[in-house]
Amino acid sequence: MTAQRIEGLCAYCRKRRANCSDHVVPKSLRKTHAAQYAALPESLRLTVPSCMECNHRKGQRKLVPPSWGKYIPQLVVAIPGRWRVWNGDTQAKSYTAVWI
């Protein structure tokens, strides 16, 4: 298996260089909602480029990058809960109001 090279800006903050990949649907949720996760289109089971800071801060929260906002209705059907768009700001309500 070869390492995938990450290029461009972080999908969340759009400020820092992306140096890792983030699973938009956290692994813990994929396990607890396995059947629903499997029913999601392949495009919603992908990772997005992110910086280490945003990836770590997001953790297991149900947050999506701004470019994924249109997919929230599909994510809610598959994995119920409050999904929100997050721009990498830890002071934003979308970040502080969403917990695991």
C-alpha positions in Angstrom: 0.0 0.0 0.0 1.4 3.4 -1.0 0.9 6.6 1.0 -1.5 9.0 -0.7 -0.1 12.5 -1.2 -2.3 15.2 0.2 -2.3 18.5 -1.7 -4.0 21.9 -1.4 -5.8 23.6 1.4 -7.7 22.1 4.3 -11.4 21.4 3.4 -12.5 22.9 6.7 -10.6 26.1 7.4 -9.3 26.7 3.9 -6.3 28.5 5.5 -3.7 25.9 6.3 -2.1 23.3 4.0 -3.8 19.9 4.1 -1.3 17.4 5.4 -3.8 14.5 6.3 -7.1 13.1 5.4 -10.3 13.3 7.5 -13.1 10.8 7.4 -16.1 13.1 7.2 -18.2 10.3 8.7 -16.2 9.4 11.8 -15.1 5.8 12.1 -17.0 5.4 15.4 -20.2 6.3 13.7 -19.5 4.0 10.8 -19.3 1.1 13.2 -22.4 1.9 15.2 -24.5 2.6 12.0 -22.9 0.0 9.7 -25.9 -0.9 7.6 -26.9 2.8 7.1 -23.3 3.8 6.3 -23.1 1.0 3.7 -26.2 2.4 2.0 -24.6 5.8 1.5 -23.3 6.6 -1.9 -19.6 6.0 -2.3 -19.0 9.7 -2.7 -20.2 10.3 0.9 -17.9 7.6 2.3 -14.7 9.4 1.2 -12.1 11.4 3.1 -11.4 15.1 2.6 -8.0 16.8 2.8 -7.5 18.5 6.1 -4.9 20.1 8.2 -3.8 18.3 11.4 -5.4 21.0 13.6 -8.9 20.7 12.0 -8.7 16.9 11.9 -7.9 16.7 15.6 -10.4 19.4 16.6 -13.2 17.8 14.7 -12.7 14.5 16.3 -15.9 12.5 16.3 -18.2 15.4 15.9 -20.8 15.4 13.1 -19.3 18.2 11.2 -18.8 18.6 7.5 -16.6 21.0 5.5 -18.4 23.9 3.8 -18.3 22.1 0.4 -20.3 19.2 1.9 -23.2 21.3 3.2 -25.5 20.1 0.5 -25.0 16.5 1.6 -26.3 17.0 5.2 -29.8 15.7 4.4 -28.4 12.4 3.1 -26.1 12.1 6.1 -29.0 12.7 8.5 -31.0 9.9 6.9 -28.1 7.4 7.2 -26.8 8.6 10.6 -29.3 10.5 12.6 -28.3 13.6 14.6 -27.3 17.2 14.1 -24.8 17.4 11.3 -23.5 20.9 10.8 -21.1 22.8 8.4 -17.9 23.7 10.1 -15.3 26.2 8.8 -12.5 25.3 11.2 -13.3 28.0 13.8 -13.4 26.5 17.3 -15.4 29.5 18.5 -18.2 28.9 15.9 -21.5 27.7 17.2 -21.5 24.9 14.7 -18.4 23.6 16.5 -19.3 24.2 20.2 -22.9 23.0 19.8 -22.1 19.6 18.3 -20.8 16.8 20.4 -20.5 13.1 19.9 
